[in-house]
Amino acid sequence: MQKPDSLIFDMDGTLWDAVDTYAHSWNVVFESLGIDKTIERDSLAGMVGWEGKKVIEVLMPEFEPERRVEIYAMVNERRHSLITEKGGILYEGVREGLQLLAQRYPLFILSNCAKGIIRRFIDWAGIDEHITDEIAYGINFMPKQHNIKLLMDKHALQNPVYIGDTAGDGEQSRLAGIPFVFVSYGFGTTDDYDVKFDDFTSLTNYFLNL
């Protein structure tokens, strides 16, 4: 791979696993609304990386679209506080790796999450000084390929790569016209990648040595 000028990271399944916290946020809101429904970790893990519109269609098919959006807004509001309280599982080597990589590359986080969630993650993980910028689906409700291009334009990136854990991440990277780096320890599988890593430390060493 040609040496990139920047690294754009997916969040969930790439930097951390917060599925238990996400599921809890759904269940707390359902209980508060008197909705007899429980979201299990396994079902939610399969949706990691999906755009919010698709998630709420699958999780709440019995509700009208407007009501789904209302409930989802409540879930995301609750999620903000829960991330601060409960956090998630930061993958091994991520904090140390980002610190090292930030000395060589501008680092970005781009996720299909709601507005404000990436910032909560950054603060919880203590990695603010290493991250140049971030953008979430909830900012403009646009796909990752669009937001990758927004970051490229905003920061004059010429040769970024996108690092993620799902086939969808790979597809969006291709649509944005940039290489895709796949991490196999996350939530998805794919054979369409430019380079693959089984742990974050290997990824860090690779890009430090390019």
VEXDREN-2710 file (C-alpha; in Angstrom, 1 decimal):
% VEXDREN-2710
k/r/px/py/pz
1/MET/0.0/0.0/0.0
2/GLN/1.1/3.5/-0.8
3/LYS/1.8/5.5/2.4
4/PRO/-1.4/7.5/3.2
5/ASP/-1.4/11.1/4.4
6/SER/-4.1/10.5/7.0
7/LEU/-6.0/7.7/8.7
8/ILE/-9.8/7.8/9.1
9/PHE/-11.2/5.3/11.6
10/ASP/-14.6/3.8/12.0
11/MET/-15.5/3.7/15.7
12/ASP/-17.7/0.7/16.8
13/GLY/-16.0/-2.6/16.1
14/THR/-12.8/-0.8/15.2
15/LEU/-11.8/1.2/18.2
16/TRP/-14.2/-0.2/20.8
17/ASP/-17.1/-2.5/21.7
18/ALA/-20.0/-0.6/23.4
19/VAL/-22.8/-2.9/22.3
20/ASP/-23.8/-3.7/25.8
21/THR/-24.2/0.0/26.6
22/TYR/-26.1/0.6/23.4
23/ALA/-28.5/-2.3/24.1
24/HIS/-29.0/-1.0/27.6
25/SER/-29.9/2.5/26.3
26/TRP/-32.7/0.9/24.1
27/ASN/-34.0/-1.2/27.0
28/VAL/-34.0/1.7/29.5
29/VAL/-36.1/3.8/27.1
30/PHE/-38.5/1.0/26.2
31/GLU/-39.1/0.4/29.9
32/SER/-39.7/4.1/30.5
33/LEU/-42.3/4.2/27.7
34/GLY/-44.0/1.0/28.8
35/ILE/-43.0/-0.8/25.6
36/ASP/-42.7/-4.6/26.2
37/LYS/-39.6/-5.1/24.1
38/THR/-36.0/-6.1/24.9
39/ILE/-33.0/-5.6/22.7
40/GLU/-30.4/-8.3/23.1
41/ARG/-26.7/-7.8/22.5
42/ASP/-26.5/-10.4/19.7
43/SER/-29.2/-8.9/17.6
44/LEU/-27.8/-5.4/18.0
45/ALA/-24.2/-6.5/17.3
46/GLY/-25.3/-7.6/13.9
47/MET/-26.4/-4.0/13.1
48/VAL/-23.3/-2.2/14.2
49/GLY/-22.2/0.1/11.4
50/TRP/-25.7/0.5/10.0
51/GLU/-27.2/3.9/9.4
52/GLY/-29.7/4.9/12.0
53/LYS/-32.7/4.8/9.6
54/LYS/-32.1/1.2/8.8
55/VAL/-31.6/0.3/12.5
56/ILE/-34.9/1.7/13.6
57/GLU/-36.8/0.1/10.8
58/VAL/-35.5/-3.3/11.9
59/LEU/-35.8/-2.8/15.6
60/MET/-39.2/-1.1/15.6
61/PRO/-41.2/-2.4/12.6
62/GLU/-44.4/-2.1/14.6
63/PHE/-44.2/1.7/14.9
64/GLU/-44.9/4.4/12.4
65/PRO/-41.7/6.1/11.0
66/GLU/-42.3/9.3/12.9
67/ARG/-42.6/7.4/16.2
68/ARG/-39.5/5.4/15.5
69/VAL/-37.6/8.7/15.1
70/GLU/-39.0/10.0/18.3
71/ILE/-38.0/6.9/20.3
72/TYR/-34.6/6.8/18.6
73/ALA/-33.9/10.4/19.7
74/MET/-34.7/9.4/23.3
75/VAL/-32.4/6.4/23.0
76/ASN/-29.5/8.6/21.7
77/GLU/-30.1/11.2/24.4
78/ARG/-29.9/8.4/27.1
79/ARG/-26.9/6.9/25.3
80/HIS/-24.9/10.1/25.8
81/SER/-25.0/9.8/29.6
82/LEU/-24.6/6.0/29.6
83/ILE/-21.4/6.2/27.6
84/THR/-20.0/8.5/30.3
85/GLU/-21.2/6.2/33.0
86/LYS/-20.7/2.7/31.6
87/GLY/-18.4/3.3/28.6
88/GLY/-17.5/0.2/26.7
89/ILE/-14.5/-2.1/25.9
90/LEU/-11.6/-0.3/24.3
91/TYR/-9.8/-2.8/22.1
92/GLU/-6.3/-3.8/23.2
93/GLY/-3.6/-1.5/21.8
94/VAL/-6.0/1.3/20.7
95/ARG/-5.1/4.0/23.1
96/GLU/-1.3/3.4/22.8
97/GLY/-1.6/2.9/19.1
98/LEU/-3.5/6.2/18.4
99/GLN/-0.9/8.1/20.5
100/LEU/1.9/6.7/18.3
101/LEU/0.1/7.1/15.0
102/ALA/-0.9/10.7/15.8
103/GLN/2.8/11.5/15.7
104/ARG/2.9/10.5/12.0
105/TYR/-0.6/11.1/10.7
106/PRO/-3.6/13.2/11.2
107/LEU/-6.3/10.9/12.7
108/PHE/-10.0/11.1/12.2
109/ILE/-13.1/9.2/13.4
110/LEU/-16.1/8.7/11.1
111/SER/-19.0/6.7/12.2
112/ASN/-22.7/5.9/11.4
113/CYS/-23.7/6.9/14.9
114/ALA/-25.9/9.7/16.2
115/LYS/-24.6/13.3/16.7
116/GLY/-22.5/13.7/19.7
117/ILE/-21.6/10.0/20.3
118/ILE/-18.1/10.2/18.8
119/ARG/-17.3/13.1/21.1
120/ARG/-18.6/11.1/24.2
121/PHE/-16.4/8.2/23.1
122/ILE/-13.3/10.4/22.6
123/ASP/-13.7/11.9/26.1
124/TRP/-14.4/8.6/27.7
125/ALA/-11.3/7.0/26.0
126/GLY/-9.1/10.0/26.8
127/ILE/-7.9/10.3/23.2
128/ASP/-8.9/13.9/22.3
129/GLU/-5.3/15.1/21.8
130/HIS/-4.8/12.4/19.1
131/ILE/-7.9/13.1/17.0
132/THR/-7.8/15.9/14.4
133/ASP/-11.5/15.8/13.6
134/GLU/-14.6/13.6/13.6
135/ILE/-17.9/13.3/11.8
136/ALA/-21.0/11.2/12.5
137/TYR/-24.0/10.1/10.4
138/GLY/-26.2/12.1/12.8
139/ILE/-24.7/15.4/11.7
140/ASN/-26.2/15.3/8.2
141/PHE/-27.7/11.8/7.7
142/MET/-25.4/11.1/4.8
143/PRO/-23.6/7.9/4.0
144/LYS/-19.9/7.3/4.9
145/GLN/-18.7/7.9/1.4
146/HIS/-20.2/11.4/1.5
147/ASN/-18.7/12.2/4.9
148/ILE/-15.3/10.8/3.9
149/LYS/-15.3/13.3/1.0
150/LEU/-16.3/16.1/3.4
151/LEU/-13.3/15.3/5.6
152/MET/-11.1/15.2/2.6
153/ASP/-12.3/18.6/1.4
154/LYS/-12.2/20.2/4.8
155/HIS/-8.7/19.1/5.6
156/ALA/-7.2/18.9/2.1
157/LEU/-6.5/15.2/2.4
158/GLN/-5.0/13.8/-0.7
159/ASN/-4.4/10.1/0.2
160/PRO/-6.4/9.0/3.2
161/VAL/-7.4/5.4/4.0
162/TYR/-10.6/4.3/5.8
163/ILE/-10.2/1.7/8.6
164/GLY/-13.2/-0.3/9.5
165/ASP/-14.7/-3.7/10.4
166/THR/-17.6/-4.4/8.0
167/ALA/-18.3/-5.1/4.4
168/GLY/-20.3/-1.8/4.4
169/ASP/-17.2/0.1/5.4
170/GLY/-15.4/-1.4/2.5
171/GLU/-18.2/-0.5/0.0
172/GLN/-18.3/3.1/1.3
173/SER/-14.5/3.4/1.0
174/ARG/-14.6/2.2/-2.6
175/LEU/-17.4/4.7/-3.4
176/ALA/-15.3/7.4/-1.9
177/GLY/-12.3/6.3/-4.0
178/ILE/-10.0/5.5/-1.2
179/PRO/-8.3/2.3/0.1
180/PHE/-10.0/0.2/2.7
181/VAL/-8.2/-1.3/5.7
182/PHE/-10.1/-4.2/7.4
183/VAL/-9.8/-5.1/11.0
184/SER/-11.0/-8.7/11.5
185/TYR/-11.6/-8.5/15.3
186/GLY/-14.8/-6.3/14.9
187/PHE/-18.3/-7.2/14.1
188/GLY/-18.2/-7.9/10.4
189/THR/-16.5/-10.0/7.7
190/THR/-15.4/-9.2/4.2
191/ASP/-12.9/-10.3/1.6
192/ASP/-12.8/-6.9/-0.1
193/TYR/-9.9/-5.0/1.5
194/ASP/-6.5/-3.6/0.6
195/VAL/-4.9/-4.8/3.8
196/LYS/-6.2/-6.7/6.8
197/PHE/-5.2/-6.8/10.5
198/ASP/-6.2/-9.1/13.3
199/ASP/-5.3/-6.7/16.1
200/PHE/-4.7/-3.0/16.6
201/THR/-1.1/-3.3/17.5
202/SER/-0.3/-4.9/14.1
203/LEU/-2.2/-2.1/12.4
204/THR/-0.2/0.5/14.4
205/ASN/3.2/-1.1/13.5
206/TYR/2.3/-1.4/9.9
207/PHE/1.5/2.3/9.4
208/LEU/4.4/3.4/11.6
209/ASN/6.8/1.5/9.3
210/LEU/5.4/2.5/5.9
END
